Amino acid sequence: MPWSGAPARMAEPPHATEHHLTVAKTARYVLLGEPSTDTRAIWIACHGYAQLAPSFARRLGRIVSAARVVAAPEALHRFYLDGVDRPAAERRVGATWMTREDREHDIADNAAYLDLLGAELLRRAPAARLSAVGFSQGVATVARWAAGTSLALDQLVFWGAPLPHDLDWDAAAPRFAASRVTLVAGDRDRVLPSQELEGERVRLEKHGVRCTIAAFAGGHEIDGATLEGIAGA
């Protein structure tokens, strides 16, 4: 038979298999203050959905002092907030900790990221106690990290969102119980109305974790005065 020059067609399409490859990625974080041997407290603050670390960090300045440093890590996945009808140079940018797609790997990556950040900050400030605050989407990120990290956490603050529904409580409960836990929401917060804080408190106490509730007059936002009171500024 003469050669036609056309490739032979496969009877069926090839079977696609999914794989994963761990790669190095450069993460951005913002520091308020400089960790040193004089630092006594370090706060890691995880932002909410579609926020960026530089703008989020500006909301945390009231708790920075000669002895307290704040680090705001930025989520590893950035995206444009505006549509393609606007030039790329004009589109706003935000970041997200994860989506529903390939979520288990993102959860693990976030935990490894925060472990590295916490260890680096404590290396520079060996006398400091480490605390963490998660705002909005950052609540789930901080909660999942705190449930598995080997780093000691002095305070845990969950602000403006419920704890993740799929949290591993066998791992989380003893870790949370070893920290001072605070639940926070504004009375006009649409994501976590302040009246729902009691339900979150009951959920924690069901697992043996005592916590404090801090409600304030405001919406889905970081309230500086409330943060000062929690941090003991």
C-alpha positions in Angstrom: 0.0 0.0 0.0 1.5 3.4 -0.9 2.3 5.8 2.0 -0.3 8.5 2.3 1.8 10.8 4.5 -0.9 11.1 7.1 -0.4 9.8 10.7 -2.5 6.8 11.7 -5.4 7.6 13.9 -5.7 6.0 17.3 -8.8 4.0 17.8 -9.4 5.6 21.2 -8.1 8.8 22.8 -5.1 8.3 25.1 -5.9 7.9 28.8 -4.9 11.0 30.8 -3.3 10.5 34.2 -2.7 13.3 36.7 0.6 13.8 38.4 2.2 16.3 40.8 5.7 17.8 40.9 7.0 19.8 43.8 8.7 23.0 42.6 10.4 25.9 44.3 8.4 29.1 44.5 9.3 32.5 45.8 6.8 33.7 48.4 6.3 37.3 49.4 5.8 38.5 53.0 5.7 41.9 54.6 7.4 42.7 57.9 6.4 45.4 60.3 9.4 45.8 62.6 12.6 43.8 62.5 13.0 40.5 64.4 16.0 40.6 66.7 17.2 39.3 70.1 15.1 42.0 71.7 11.9 40.8 70.1 9.5 39.1 72.5 6.5 38.5 70.3 6.0 37.6 66.6 2.6 37.7 65.0 2.0 35.9 61.7 -1.1 37.4 60.1 -2.8 35.7 57.1 -5.0 37.9 54.9 -8.4 37.3 53.4 -9.5 36.3 49.9 -8.3 38.6 47.1 -6.1 40.7 49.4 -2.4 41.3 49.1 0.1 41.4 51.9 1.3 45.0 51.6 -2.2 46.5 52.0 -3.3 44.0 54.6 -0.2 44.7 56.7 -1.1 48.4 57.0 -4.1 47.4 59.1 -1.9 45.7 61.7 0.5 48.5 62.6 -1.1 49.3 65.9 0.3 46.3 67.6 3.8 46.7 66.4 6.2 47.8 69.2 9.9 47.6 70.1 9.2 44.1 71.4 6.5 42.9 68.9 6.9 42.2 65.2 4.2 41.4 62.7 4.7 39.3 59.5 2.0 39.2 56.8 2.6 36.4 54.4 1.0 36.6 51.0 -0.9 33.7 49.6 0.9 31.8 46.8 -1.8 32.2 44.1 -2.3 35.7 42.6 -5.0 36.6 40.1 -6.6 39.7 38.4 -9.7 41.0 40.1 -10.9 42.8 37.0 -11.9 41.4 33.6 -9.9 41.3 30.4 -11.8 44.3 29.1 -9.4 46.4 31.1 -5.7 46.6 30.2 -3.5 44.4 32.3 -1.6 47.4 33.7 -4.9 48.7 35.1 -6.3 45.5 36.6 -6.3 45.1 40.3 -4.5 42.1 41.7 -5.4 39.8 44.7 -4.3 36.5 46.1 -6.0 33.4 47.4 -4.7 30.7 49.7 -6.6 28.0 47.8 -9.6 27.1 45.8 -11.6 23.8 45.5 -9.2 22.6 42.8 -6.4 20.3 44.0 -7.1 21.7 47.4 -5.2 19.1 49.5 -1.9 20.0 47.8 -2.6 23.7 48.4 -3.4 23.0 52.1 -0.1 21.2 52.5 1.9 23.9 50.6 0.4 26.6 52.8 1.3 24.7 56.0 4.9 24.2 54.7 5.1 27.9 53.8 4.0 29.1 57.2 6.3 26.6 59.0 9.3 27.9 57.0 8.3 31.5 57.7 7.8 30.9 61.4 11.1 29.1 61.7 12.9 31.9 59.9 11.4 34.6 62.2 12.2 32.6 65.3 15.8 32.1 64.1 16.1 35.9 64.0 14.3 36.4 67.3 15.0 33.3 69.4 13.4 34.8 72.6 10.1 35.5 70.9 6.8 33.8 71.3 4.9 33.1 68.1 1.2 33.9 67.6 -1.0 33.8 64.5 -4.1 35.6 63.3 -6.2 34.6 60.4 -8.6 37.0 58.8 -11.5 35.8 56.6 -10.1 33.1 54.2 -6.9 33.3 56.3 -8.9 31.7 59.2 -9.0 28.3 57.5 -5.3 28.6 56.5 -4.2 29.4 60.0 -6.4 26.8 61.6 -5.2 24.0 59.4 -1.5 25.1 59.8 -1.9 25.4 63.6 -3.4 21.9 63.7 -0.3 20.3 62.3 2.7 22.5 63.0 5.4 21.6 65.4 6.0 25.3 66.3 4.5 26.4 69.6 1.8 29.1 69.2 1.1 31.4 72.1 -2.1 32.9 70.7 -4.5 32.0 67.9 -7.0 34.5 66.6 -9.7 33.5 64.2 -11.2 36.7 62.8 -14.2 37.1 60.5 -14.9 33.5 59.3 -15.9 30.2 60.8 -13.4 27.4 61.3 -13.1 25.1 58.4 -15.8 22.4 58.4 -13.3 19.6 57.6 -10.7 20.5 60.3 -9.0 17.4 61.7 -10.0 17.8 65.3 -7.9 14.9 66.5 -4.9 16.9 65.5 -6.3 20.4 66.1 -7.8 20.1 69.6 -4.6 19.5 71.6 -2.8 22.1 69.5 -5.5 24.7 70.0 -5.9 23.9 73.7 -2.2 24.7 74.2 -2.8 28.3 72.9 -4.9 31.2 73.9 -7.7 31.2 71.3 -9.8 34.3 70.4 -12.8 34.5 68.1 -13.5 37.9 66.5 -16.2 39.4 64.3 -17.8 42.8 63.8 -21.5 43.2 64.5 -22.1 44.0 60.8 -19.8 41.2 59.4 -21.7 39.5 56.6 -19.3 36.5 56.5 -19.4 35.7 60.2 -22.1 37.8 62.0 -21.1 38.4 65.6 -24.1 36.5 66.9 -22.6 33.4 65.3 -19.5 33.6 67.4 -21.2 31.7 70.2 -21.8 28.8 67.9 -18.1 28.7 67.1 -17.2 28.9 70.8 -19.5 25.9 71.5 -17.8 24.0 68.7 -14.4 24.7 70.1 -15.4 23.8 73.7 -17.0 20.6 72.4 -13.4 19.6 71.6 -11.9 20.8 74.9 -10.7 24.1 73.6 -11.4 27.2 75.7 -11.7 30.5 73.9 -12.5 34.2 74.3 -15.0 36.1 72.1 -14.2 39.6 71.0 -17.0 41.4 69.1 -16.8 45.0 67.9 -18.9 47.6 66.1 -18.0 47.2 62.5 -18.1 45.0 59.4 -15.8 42.5 57.7 -12.6 44.3 58.6 -9.7 44.4 61.0 -10.5 46.7 63.8 -7.3 48.2 65.2 -8.5 48.8 68.8 -9.8 45.3 69.0 -6.6 43.8 67.8 -4.6 45.9 70.3 -6.7 44.5 73.1 -6.2 41.0 72.0 -2.4 41.4 71.5 -2.1 43.3 74.8 -0.6 46.3 73.1 
